[in-house]
Amino acid sequence: MLRSLVGSEMCIRDSIKVFGINVKKYRVSCNMFQEKLAEKSNLHTTYISAIECFRRNKDNQLSIFKSISFFEE
């Protein structure tokens, strides 16, 4: 049981890391600063930073995706 919990925790950490990497990648590809992404997604700049540094989960991913897609149009 303990082994499966450790595996699940690693999977969650990996998904947080992948999400953070992708948020930064697409934000930069849109020539957008963290401040602008935070404004467009109605989040605080420290929250965007925490996502990109893998310190926060992806609870607000829909807001972030909508903000990034706004700049790609």
Steps between C-alpha positions, in 0.01 A plus 500: 500500500775745593679434174189586295451825693856604426444420133181707493674793665778486242244498220330809645835678538590414142169638370553823696847532348377431146220755543741765632744443215221528242350814653838673483572369150174629355511825698845575361398396147221760522752766609307537824631590845371325810320820596297501178412131530395555862284795400331314215439187708384691811781352709777663701848525350645300789260217414620493138859501623428216743347292219803557278733406789297185577392623845127510423258260346292554192164589660453805279619348175185594305551871578861475389418311179235756406747784560770342287261414217387865500853601400535232233205626297 
